[in-house]
Amino acid sequence: MSEVRTRIAPSPTGDPHVGTAYIALFNLCYARQHGGKFILRIEDTDQVRSNQKSEDDILAALSWLGMNWDEGPDKGGDFGPYRQSERSDIYKTHVEKLLDEGHAFHCFCSSERLSELRKQQMTEKKPLGYDGHCLNLSDSDRADKLQQNIPPVIRMKVPETGSCVVKDMLRDDVTIDWQQIDMQVLMKSDGLPTYHLANVVDDHLMQITHVIRGEEWINSAPKHLLLYQYFGWEPPVLCHMPLLRNADKSKLSKRKNPASVGYYQRMGYLPEAVCNFLGMMGWSMPDEQEMFSLEEMISNFDINRVSLGGPVFDAEKLDWLNGRYLREALSDDEFIQRFSQWAFQPDMLQAIVPLIKQRVERFSDIAPLAAFFFSGMPTIDEQSFEHKQLKHEDAKKILQFIAWRIEGLDAWHRDRIETALMLLAESMGIKIRDFLFPLFIAIAGSSVSTSVIDSIAVLGLDITRARLRHAIAILGGVSKKQLKNLEKEYAALEQKSGQS
């Protein structure tokens, strides 16, 4: 058998997700267990949302967890570049090959036409997908549209009849009718590839032998296998892992659970405990021991031991496991060292000191003033939100709207946060002093604190979002009906502020 090569290919469009770390861990273990290579590839073809900070955070998060890769954008290798944005010419060459051989076609349909098509299909309860409108354009029609500078997308052709059999390492063969598969866009009108084309081309050229990914990609597998067939390539072995779940069995989401690796790092979890916990997601050691190192997991790894039942990301179980590591795996000296590394990070202290320096007269004043920067959730109750101008329902709405507003920020820094919150307060018709009161309570546990905007800029989105969620729960939470009404009200505010 050729050398085993696996990969993780995250998109740098947000916080490093624990789901990404989970899939990376199983790819790493499979490669190492077979003496192979583990590759990190950055899939940054979404030029609007991709950013360098997110890429840096992904690399830092996986490094923190001890998941070392053999090839990647920071390490190089024989199959680079390892960023898709640097491989555009490669994709153009391959899409031209598909066009020349009749496996793909130019599509000039406007977004308006596609939107109307989708509405019609929904009304008539037909399968959603492209209807082949541009599939049989004549050469002259196509040339005319290109001469008119109508930017086309490139779509793949899909068989009209028959089915595709997807073979998977963990499950029985999955049969999917071709009629269920859309004529996927392979290259956008801006000349950049979609995930589906870039994914297949990169996996082949980087000699990936095993694609271990989340089960949400099963329905896309026929598109990928068809592309391998069109190119005349041998496809890699596919393995679709069960998705991480919330306690209610829904897909793990930042809206219900802290889902960023950075959150767990900032909250003071040990990386080896988090890695161990992710290893328990749908897999177990042969002797069923629950506390094991990455090296022990690799030594005992067998992909066939993965259970297809959706593993629950149980935060209480992670707390229990992390506590065991703190008590059993660290000597007192090691405990002091690891705590010091966590509590006295230079970057964190440099951000906090300017906020508290003017408010202290002795070092003993620092602890009560700065404690909320280092704690988990503030100790608050409903009485904490008593305010002359705001009812509890008002406070809850403000906090929920703030959560949505800051989640939509494209950059996390003080001025951007301040502007976003000031505009939100204005659009809600609430004085800024009253507007910020519940935010102070949610973030610092007190209305007397350092600037709350400065504070959340330092704390970061992960911790801020978790504290907002905690405060909303303290205020009684939001029912599905209430959430739906709040979403409508927030959408109306967004539309209004966008038009003003």
Buried (B, 14 or more C-beta within 10 A) or exposed (E): EEEBBBBBBBBBBBBBBBBBBBBBBBBBBBBBBBEBBBBBBBBBBBEEEBBEEBBEBBBBBBEBBBBBBBBBBEBEBEBBBBBBBEBBEBBBEBBEBBBEEEBBBBBBBEEEEBEEBEEEBEEEEEEEBBBBBBEEBEEEEBEEBEEEEEEBBBBBBBEEEEBBEBEBBBBEEBEBEBEEBBBBBBBBEEEBBBBBBBBBBBBBEBBBBBBBBBBEBBEBBBBBBBBBEBBEBEBBBBBBBBBBBBEEEEBBEBBBBBBBBBBBBBBBBBBBBBBBBBBBBBBBBEEEEBBBBBEBBBEBBEBEEBEEEBBBBBBEEBBEBBEBBBEEBBEEEEEEEBEEEBEEEEEBEEBBEEBBEEEBEEEEEBEEBBEBBBBEBBEBEEEBBEBEEBEBEBBBBBBBBBBBBBBEEEEBEBEBBBEBBBBBBBBBEBEEEBBBBBBBBBBBBEBEBBBBBBBBBBBBBBBBBBBBBBBBEBBEEBEEEBEEEBEEBBEEBBEEEEEE
